Amino acid sequence: QVQLVESGGGLVQPGGSLRLSCAASGSIFSINDMGWYRQDPGKQRELVAAVTSGATTHYADSVKGRFTISRDNAKNTVYLQMNSLKPEDTAVYYCNADVATMTLPNLEVWGQGTLVTVSS
């Protein structure tokens, strides 16, 4: 019904940058909050950054000043610009969105995940 498709992950050296994208498609009436989470094997999934429909942003302390979340409402897309990457940023990154459809006011949708590896 609603899908999130992520792109932009990969291997980068410490200090480098990557930009993740996540595009929503399907029977969308509107999108409320959008965000990025990450998960290391054996650890809980954690919130990295989120952005409301009004463009208010929130960041985990560990990424403040290095990551920037933004969204393009016309394209139903959210981005995560990651700079000054560290080895501890290595994880699978998941896109998340709170979507309103014609029948459901709050449908939580997850992307399939994209792997980010920070290593020399």
Residue frames as a rotation matrix with the C-alpha (Angstrom) as fourth column:
GLN 1
0.569 0.822 0.000 0.00
0.822 -0.569 0.000 0.00
0.000 0.000 -1.000 0.00
VAL 2
0.907 -0.412 0.089 2.79
-0.412 -0.911 -0.022 2.41
0.090 -0.016 -0.996 1.02
GLN 3
0.661 -0.746 -0.077 6.48
0.739 0.665 -0.107 1.75
0.132 0.014 0.991 0.41
LEU 4
0.789 -0.572 -0.225 9.70
-0.451 -0.787 0.420 3.44
-0.418 -0.230 -0.879 1.47
VAL 5
0.793 -0.574 0.205 12.73
0.578 0.603 -0.549 2.89
0.191 0.554 0.810 -0.75
GLU 6
0.734 -0.602 -0.315 16.14
-0.131 -0.580 0.804 3.88
-0.667 -0.548 -0.505 0.57
SER 7
0.721 -0.619 0.313 19.36
0.571 0.276 -0.773 4.52
0.392 0.736 0.552 -1.30
GLY 8
0.647 -0.532 0.547 22.80
-0.396 -0.847 -0.355 5.97
0.652 0.013 -0.758 -0.74
GLY 9
0.825 -0.372 0.425 24.46
-0.316 0.319 0.893 3.59
-0.468 -0.872 0.146 1.68
GLY 10
0.769 -0.599 -0.223 27.93
0.036 0.389 -0.921 2.17
0.638 0.700 0.321 1.17
LEU 11
0.440 -0.742 -0.506 31.51
0.894 0.306 0.327 2.08
-0.088 -0.597 0.798 2.35
VAL 12
0.715 -0.240 0.657 33.23
-0.003 -0.941 -0.339 5.32
0.700 0.240 -0.673 3.32
GLN 13
-0.256 -0.889 -0.380 36.46
0.610 0.156 -0.777 6.18
0.750 -0.431 0.502 5.12
PRO 14
0.177 0.248 -0.952 36.41
0.942 -0.324 0.091 7.86
-0.286 -0.913 -0.291 8.54
GLY 15
-0.486 -0.291 -0.824 35.88
0.210 -0.954 0.214 11.60
-0.849 -0.069 0.525 8.10
GLY 16
-0.971 0.104 0.217 34.00
0.212 -0.058 0.976 11.09
0.114 0.993 0.034 4.85
SER 17
-0.528 0.835 -0.159 30.43
-0.634 -0.511 -0.580 11.86
-0.566 -0.206 0.799 3.88
LEU 18
-0.880 0.413 0.234 27.39
0.470 0.693 0.547 10.02
0.063 0.591 -0.804 2.58
ARG 19
-0.653 0.756 -0.049 23.88
-0.739 -0.650 -0.180 11.11
-0.168 -0.081 0.982 1.69
LEU 20
-0.840 0.464 0.279 20.94
0.439 0.886 -0.151 8.77
-0.317 -0.004 -0.948 2.24
SER 21
-0.694 0.697 -0.179 17.63
-0.697 -0.589 0.410 9.19
0.180 0.409 0.895 0.45
CYS 22
-0.817 0.535 0.217 14.25
0.392 0.790 -0.470 7.64
-0.423 -0.299 -0.855 1.16
ALA 23
-0.799 0.561 -0.215 11.30
-0.556 -0.554 0.619 8.01
0.228 0.615 0.755 -1.20
ALA 24
-0.587 0.701 0.404 7.75
-0.022 0.485 -0.874 7.16
-0.809 -0.522 -0.269 -0.21
SER 25
-0.785 0.389 -0.483 5.25
-0.559 -0.109 0.822 5.88
0.267 0.915 0.303 -2.76
GLY 26
-0.786 0.579 -0.217 1.77
0.598 0.801 -0.030 4.38
0.156 -0.153 -0.976 -2.83
SER 27
0.113 0.953 0.280 -1.62
0.637 -0.286 0.716 5.48
0.762 0.097 -0.640 -1.59
ILE 28
-0.600 -0.471 -0.647 -0.41
0.797 -0.417 -0.436 8.52
-0.065 -0.777 0.626 0.33
PHE 29
0.600 0.760 0.251 -2.70
0.734 -0.647 0.206 11.32
0.319 0.061 -0.946 1.44
SER 30
0.650 -0.505 0.567 -0.03
-0.507 -0.845 -0.170 13.09
0.565 -0.177 -0.806 3.49
ILE 31
0.164 -0.681 -0.714 3.13
0.595 0.646 -0.479 12.33
0.787 -0.346 0.511 5.46
ASN 32
0.983 0.150 0.106 3.56
-0.006 -0.550 0.835 13.42
0.184 -0.822 -0.539 9.04
ASP 33
0.479 -0.862 0.169 6.91
-0.650 -0.218 0.728 12.77
-0.590 -0.458 -0.664 10.72
MET 34
0.858 -0.372 -0.354 9.78
-0.032 0.650 -0.759 11.17
0.513 0.663 0.546 8.83
GLY 35
0.613 -0.653 0.445 12.97
-0.721 -0.232 0.653 9.88
-0.324 -0.721 -0.613 10.33
TRP 36
0.252 -0.642 -0.724 16.09
-0.429 0.597 -0.678 7.78
0.867 0.482 -0.124 10.15
TYR 37
0.788 -0.079 0.610 16.98
-0.534 0.405 0.742 5.01
-0.306 -0.911 0.277 12.58
ARG 38
0.052 -0.768 -0.639 20.01
-0.743 0.398 -0.538 2.76
0.667 0.502 -0.550 12.71
GLN 39
0.841 0.237 0.487 20.77
-0.504 0.671 0.543 -0.64
-0.198 -0.702 0.684 14.12
ASP 40
-0.305 -0.935 -0.183 23.96
-0.923 0.337 -0.187 -2.53
0.236 0.112 -0.965 14.86
PRO 41
0.065 0.286 -0.956 23.81
-0.104 0.955 0.278 -6.31
0.992 0.082 0.092 15.11
GLY 42
-0.271 -0.138 -0.953 22.92
0.791 0.532 -0.302 -7.27
0.549 -0.835 -0.035 18.66
LYS 43
-0.926 -0.041 -0.374 21.78
0.266 -0.776 -0.572 -3.77
-0.267 -0.629 0.730 19.56
GLN 44
0.040 0.994 -0.099 18.44
0.697 -0.099 -0.711 -2.02
-0.716 -0.041 -0.696 19.67
ARG 45
-0.080 0.040 0.996 17.33
0.881 -0.465 0.089 0.17
0.466 0.885 0.002 16.81
GLU 46
-0.219 -0.072 -0.973 17.95
0.728 -0.676 -0.114 3.81
-0.650 -0.733 0.200 17.72
LEU 47
0.826 0.534 0.179 16.62
0.536 -0.648 -0.540 7.09
-0.173 0.542 -0.822 16.41
VAL 48
-0.306 -0.932 0.193 19.22
0.945 -0.273 0.179 9.08
-0.114 0.237 0.965 14.51
ALA 49
-0.946 0.040 -0.321 17.20
-0.065 -0.996 0.067 12.05
-0.316 0.085 0.945 13.28
ALA 50
-0.235 0.927 0.291 13.61
0.930 0.302 -0.208 13.03
-0.281 0.221 -0.934 12.62
VAL 51
-0.997 0.007 -0.078 11.78
-0.032 -0.949 0.315 15.83
-0.072 0.316 0.946 10.85
THR 52
-0.298 0.954 -0.026 8.15
0.358 0.086 -0.930 16.88
-0.885 -0.286 -0.367 11.21
SER 53
0.160 0.461 0.873 5.85
0.986 -0.026 -0.167 17.95
-0.054 0.887 -0.459 8.41
GLY 54
0.979 0.203 0.007 6.60
0.203 -0.979 0.011 21.50
0.009 -0.010 -1.000 9.50
ALA 55
0.480 -0.871 0.107 10.37
0.130 -0.050 -0.990 20.93
0.867 0.490 0.090 9.14
THR 56
0.549 -0.333 0.767 11.16
-0.834 -0.270 0.480 20.83
0.047 -0.904 -0.426 12.86
THR 57
0.270 -0.562 -0.782 14.16
-0.257 0.741 -0.621 18.57
0.928 0.368 0.056 13.34
HIS 58
0.753 -0.117 0.647 15.46
-0.622 0.192 0.759 16.38
-0.213 -0.974 0.071 16.14
TYR 59
0.280 -0.749 -0.601 18.83
-0.481 0.433 -0.763 14.66
0.831 0.502 -0.239 16.39
ALA 60
0.824 -0.209 -0.527 20.45
0.516 0.661 0.545 12.06
0.234 -0.721 0.652 18.58
ASP 61
0.821 -0.542 -0.181 23.24
-0.293 -0.671 0.681 13.60
-0.491 -0.506 -0.709 20.64
SER 62
0.158 -0.832 0.531 25.78
0.332 0.552 0.765 11.35
-0.930 0.056 0.363 18.95
VAL 63
-0.120 -0.168 0.979 25.16
0.987 0.082 0.135 12.89
-0.103 0.982 0.156 15.50
LYS 64
0.822 0.465 -0.328 24.43
0.456 -0.883 -0.108 16.53
-0.340 -0.060 -0.938 16.33
GLY 65
0.444 -0.639 -0.629 26.58
-0.472 -0.763 0.442 18.87
-0.762 0.101 -0.640 14.28
ARG 66
-0.674 -0.722 0.155 27.54
-0.288 0.450 0.845 16.10
-0.680 0.525 -0.511 11.83
PHE 67
-0.695 0.515 0.502 24.25
0.711 0.598 0.371 14.87
-0.110 0.614 -0.781 10.33
THR 68
-0.746 0.531 -0.401 21.49
-0.486 -0.846 -0.217 16.92
-0.454 0.033 0.890 8.72
ILE 69
-0.531 0.671 0.517 17.99
0.710 0.686 -0.160 15.66
-0.462 0.282 -0.841 7.99
SER 70
-0.684 0.383 -0.621 15.79
-0.522 -0.851 0.051 17.33
-0.509 0.359 0.782 5.41
ARG 71
-0.325 0.638 0.697 12.68
0.581 0.717 -0.385 16.52
-0.746 0.280 -0.604 3.40
ASP 72
-0.940 0.164 -0.298 11.13
-0.336 -0.580 0.742 17.41
-0.052 0.798 0.601 0.08
ASN 73
-0.399 0.862 0.312 7.38
-0.158 0.271 -0.950 17.23
-0.903 -0.428 0.028 0.56
ALA 74
0.256 0.487 -0.835 6.68
-0.892 -0.214 -0.398 17.55
-0.373 0.847 0.379 -3.17
LYS 75
-0.142 -0.419 -0.897 8.69
-0.733 0.653 -0.189 14.37
0.665 0.631 -0.400 -3.76
ASN 76
0.863 0.474 0.177 7.66
-0.448 0.554 0.701 12.56
0.234 -0.684 0.691 -0.54
THR 77
0.432 -0.825 -0.365 11.37
0.436 0.545 -0.717 12.13
0.790 0.151 0.595 0.14
VAL 78
0.958 -0.254 0.131 13.56
-0.235 -0.438 0.868 12.48
-0.163 -0.862 -0.480 3.21
TYR 79
0.480 -0.871 -0.105 17.34
0.016 0.129 -0.992 12.84
0.877 0.474 0.076 3.16
LEU 80
0.924 -0.350 -0.158 20.12
0.162 -0.016 0.987 12.32
-0.348 -0.937 0.041 5.66
GLN 81
0.587 -0.798 0.138 23.38
-0.200 -0.308 -0.930 14.11
0.785 0.518 -0.341 4.95
MET 82
0.937 -0.311 -0.161 26.11
0.287 0.418 0.862 12.49
-0.201 -0.853 0.481 7.02
ASN 83
0.560 -0.792 0.244 29.43
-0.288 -0.462 -0.839 14.29
0.777 0.399 -0.487 7.40
SER 84
-0.218 -0.772 0.598 32.53
-0.896 -0.084 -0.435 13.59
0.386 -0.630 -0.673 9.50
LEU 85
0.711 0.591 -0.382 31.58
-0.448 0.798 0.402 9.94
0.542 -0.114 0.832 9.66
LYS 86
-0.179 -0.700 0.692 33.07
-0.981 0.180 -0.071 7.79
-0.074 -0.691 -0.719 12.39
PRO 87
-0.812 -0.156 -0.563 33.50
-0.265 0.957 0.117 4.00
0.520 0.244 -0.818 12.61
GLU 88
-0.867 0.497 -0.035 30.82
0.246 0.365 -0.898 3.95
-0.434 -0.787 -0.439 15.30
ASP 89
-0.249 0.797 -0.550 28.32
-0.780 -0.502 -0.374 5.26
-0.575 0.336 0.746 12.74
THR 90
-0.821 -0.102 -0.562 28.53
-0.460 0.701 0.545 1.88
0.338 0.706 -0.623 11.01
ALA 91
-0.566 0.723 0.397 25.05
-0.092 0.423 -0.902 0.32
-0.819 -0.547 -0.172 11.01
VAL 92
-0.609 0.560 0.561 22.04
0.762 0.218 0.610 -0.51
0.219 0.799 -0.559 8.90
TYR 93
-0.901 0.293 -0.320 20.06
-0.166 -0.914 -0.370 2.70
-0.401 -0.280 0.872 8.47
TYR 94
-0.497 0.824 0.272 16.28
0.867 0.485 0.114 2.50
-0.038 0.293 -0.955 8.23
CYS 95
-0.880 0.349 0.323 13.87
-0.226 -0.904 0.362 5.12
0.418 0.246 0.874 6.98
ASN 96
-0.593 0.732 -0.337 10.60
0.778 0.411 -0.476 5.56
-0.210 -0.544 -0.812 8.88
ALA 97
-0.890 0.353 0.288 7.49
-0.194 -0.865 0.463 7.54
0.412 0.356 0.839 8.09
ASP 98
-0.588 0.802 -0.106 4.13
0.364 0.145 -0.920 8.25
-0.723 -0.579 -0.377 9.72
VAL 99
-0.989 0.147 0.026 1.79
-0.014 -0.264 0.964 8.26
0.149 0.953 0.263 6.73
ALA 100
-0.300 0.954 -0.001 -1.85
-0.309 -0.098 -0.946 9.23
-0.903 -0.283 0.324 6.37
THR 101
-0.966 0.096 0.238 -3.71
0.256 0.426 0.868 7.24
-0.018 0.900 -0.436 3.73
MET 102
-0.538 0.831 0.139 -7.30
-0.459 -0.427 0.779 7.53
0.707 0.355 0.611 2.57
THR 103
0.420 0.743 -0.522 -8.33
-0.002 0.576 0.818 4.95
0.908 -0.342 0.244 5.18
LEU 104
0.446 -0.351 -0.823 -5.71
0.879 0.344 0.330 5.23
0.167 -0.871 0.462 7.94
PRO 105
0.961 -0.041 0.274 -4.67
-0.062 -0.996 0.066 8.49
0.270 -0.080 -0.959 9.61
ASN 106
0.317 -0.886 0.337 -1.42
-0.928 -0.216 0.303 7.12
-0.196 -0.409 -0.891 11.08
LEU 107
0.994 -0.095 -0.046 0.28
0.077 0.949 -0.305 4.27
0.072 0.300 0.951 9.27
GLU 108
0.403 -0.914 0.044 3.86
-0.617 -0.236 0.751 3.60
-0.676 -0.330 -0.659 10.38
VAL 109
0.993 -0.110 -0.043 6.02
0.025 0.556 -0.831 2.44
0.115 0.824 0.555 7.49
TRP 110
0.373 -0.923 0.091 9.63
-0.226 0.004 0.974 1.22
-0.900 -0.384 -0.207 7.45
GLY 111
0.473 -0.369 -0.800 12.13
-0.866 -0.026 -0.499 0.98
0.163 0.929 -0.332 4.65
GLN 112
0.902 -0.111 -0.417 14.18
0.056 0.988 -0.142 -2.13
0.428 0.105 0.898 3.96
GLY 113
0.732 -0.669 -0.129 17.37
0.070 -0.114 0.991 -0.66
-0.678 -0.734 -0.036 5.35
THR 114
0.811 -0.582 0.065 20.65
0.009 -0.099 -0.995 0.41
0.585 0.807 -0.075 3.79
LEU 115
0.651 -0.615 -0.444 24.08
0.746 0.411 0.524 -0.50
-0.140 -0.673 0.726 5.13
VAL 116
0.776 -0.518 0.361 26.56
-0.376 -0.839 -0.394 2.22
0.507 0.170 -0.845 6.00
THR 117
0.703 -0.639 -0.311 30.10
0.710 0.615 0.342 1.07
-0.027 -0.461 0.887 6.74
VAL 118
0.835 -0.492 0.246 32.72
-0.467 -0.870 -0.157 3.52
0.292 0.016 -0.956 7.97
SER 119
0.736 -0.616 0.282 36.14
0.288 0.661 0.693 1.95
-0.613 -0.429 0.663 7.78
SER 120
0.372 -0.706 -0.602 39.64
-0.838 -0.535 0.110 2.60
-0.400 0.464 -0.791 6.51
